[in-house]
Amino acid sequence: MPFVPVLHAEWLKIRSMRSLLGALAALFAATTAFSAIAGVSETSDPEFDPLFMALSGAMPGQIAAISFGAMAVSSEFHGGGLRLSLAAVPQRGRWFAAKLTAIAVPALAVGLVTAFAALVVARAGLGDAASGLSAGEQARGVVGCGVYLMLMALFAAGLAALLRSGVGALSLLIPFILVVSFVIGDVPGDLTDFMPDRAGQVVLHETYDGPLGPWSGLTVTALWTAAALLAGAWSVRRRDA
């Protein structure tokens, strides 16, 4: 079967599942809400970063992006869904590529809209504190935030395919991001800067001090994501449906 009809079928699956649409809605709501709250916070800290403050809602919002990616793949492992999908599309690699594309496109689109909305509402609260941000820095932050959220959704999708479980993927990623990464990130040393979430988040900062810049940080996150997707593709191709 050609790729386009497979992609259309996978997009219909995502569009018809309320839980997935709810995850995308939660991504927008959580990110903009937390960014709005951050916009009215104290700005007297000498290390205050107005761009990161405006986009800081992406930190809790990424949980929704991760949930979206994990649930979109794990839904295939319930009720024989994967067997039906592979009966219609025997080329497993083509099916998995279509599934990932159907995840990546809406995650990126919603991520970009969400980042722009978060920046707008946060800047309204920050007022003069954000006046020093250039148009280029703001554009880089919005685009980078959208790409980062998409990569985290795909990272979760790859893990869900590897583990054949959305719960398993979420049980690994969410504690890692909320607890492990937060604790280890305070340990001196450059290696912590190469963790999948911390590397990608460099793009959200106006200024950055470390071995990675905005785009090289996103590249590191993309490499982590690619590794997870390759592992997931191996699982889909080699294991029984």
N, C-alpha and C positions, 0 to 999 in steps of 0.2 A: 504494500500500500504506500502511495506517495506520502511525503512528510506533511504537506499542508493539511490533508484531511485528518491525519493523526493528531496534529496540533489543534485543529478545530474541535475534535472530540475531547481532547484533554482540557481545553478551555471551557467547554460545556460542562464538564464534570466540576471544575472549580466554581464556575458561575452558579451552579445549581446547589452547591453545598453551603448552607447558611453559616455553618461554623467557620468556614474559610472567609466568607464575606465579613463575618463578625470580627475575625482576627484583623483584617485590613482596616475595618472601621475603628477597632481598638487601637491600632497603630496610629492612626490619625488623631484620635481623641486624646490618648495618653500623652503623645509627644507634644501636641499643641498646649494641652492643659499644664503640663509640668514646665514647659518653656514660658508660659504666661506667668506662672508662679515665680519662676526664677527671674523674670523681668522686673519684678517689684522688690527683689531682695537687695540687701545692702551692697553697695558698690565701692566702699572705701578701701577695700583690700588692695594693697599696692600691686599684687599679682593678678588683679582682676582682668579677666579675658572676656570682653563683651561678646565676641563671636561664639565662644564655647558656652557662655551663659545663655545666649539666645537659642542655641541648638541643644542645650543640655537635656531637653525633654526626650531626645533620641535614646538616652541611656535606659530609662524604663520602657520607652516605646519599642526598643529592639526585641523585647520579650515577645511582643505580639508578632513581629516579623519572623522570629524563630518559630513560634507556634504555627504560623501560617505555612512555612516551608515543611515543617515536620508533619503536620496533619494532612497536607496535600498528598504526600507520599504514603504515609501510613494508612490512609483510607483504602489503599489498594490491597492491603493485607487483611481486610475484614470481609467476611462473607464470600470469599472466593473471587473478589474483584480483580485480582491480578491475573488469575487464570482466564477470566473473560476477556481482559484487555489483551493478553498475549494470544488468545485464540483469534482475535480480530487483527492483531498486529504481531505476527510471529517474529519479526525482526526486533529483538529485545533492545538492542542499542538504539534503534530508531524510536521505539516507544519511549525509552527513558529520556532521550534528547527532547522529544516533544513535551514530556511531562515537565522537565526542567525549564523549558522555554515558557510554558504556560504558568510556571511559578515566577520566573524572573521578570517577565514583562509587567504584570500587575504590581509586583513588589517594587519595581523601580518606579513605575508611574505614581503609585501611591506614596512612595518614599520621597519623590521630588516635590509633589504637591504638599505633603506633610512638612517637609523641611522649609519650604517657602512660607507656609502659614505660620509655623513656629517662629521663624525669624521676624515676621511682620508683627505678631502679637507681643513677642518679647521686646522688640525695639520700641514699641509703643510704651511699654513700662519702663524701659531703661532710659529713654529720653536722651539727654545730652551725653550720658555715659557711653552711648554707642555711636556718637557722632563721628568718631575717628575712624570708623570702619569704611574702607573703600568699597566701591562697587565690585571690584575684582575679588576682594576677600569675601564679600557676601555671596557672590556667584559661586566661588569655589566651595564655600561652606555648604550651600544648598545642594549643588551637584554632588559633592563628596558625600554628604549625608545620605542622599538618595541611593548612591552606589553602595555605600556601606550597609544600609538596611537590606538592599537586595542581596548582597554577598552573605549576610548573616542568615537570610531566609534560605539561600541555596546551601549554605554550610549545614543547616539543620536538615534539609532535604537529603543531602548525601549521607548524613549519619543515620537518618531514619531508614533509608534504603539498605545501608550496611547492616543495621541492627534488626531490620524488619519490624520496627516498633517506633511509633511516635513518642510513646511514654519513655522509652529507653533514651531516645535522642534528647528529649526535654530534660530528663533526669540528669543527663551529663552536662548539657550546655547551660541551663539556667543556673544551677549552683556554681558552675565554673565562673560564669560572668558576674554573678551577684556576690559571691564569697571569695572563691579562690583567686580570681584575677584581681579583685580589690585588695586582698591581703598581700599577695605576692608582688603586686605592682609597687608597693612601698619598699620592697627590698632593693638595696643598691645594686646596680649592675645593668648593663645594656641588654641582657638576654630577655628580661621581662618586657622590653619594648617591642619584642618580636612576637608576642602572644597575639592570637588572631583578632581579639577585640581591641586591645590597646593600640596595636599598630594602625588599624583602620581609623581609630578615633582621632589620630593626629590631624586629620583633615578638618576637624571641627574647631580647631584652635586658630586664633589669629596669629599668635606667636608660638613657637615650638622649640624645645631645647632637647636634643637627643640625636641618635644616629639616623632617624627616619624623618623625612619630610612628609607633606600631605599626600603626594601621589605615590611615593615609595612605600609609605605606610599602607595605603590601599592595595598596593601590589602584593605586599606580604600577606594581607588578609585574603586577597584573591588566590594566592598560592595555597594557603590553608584550605580554602574552599575547594580549589581544584583537587587537592588530595582527597578530601572527603567525598567529592563527586566521583572520582576514579574508583575509590573503594566501594561506593554505592553501586556504580556501574558493574564492577566485578561481581558483586553479590547478586545483582539482577540477572546477569548472564550465566552465572555458574550454579546458582542454587535453584531448587525446585520451586515452582510457583505455589 
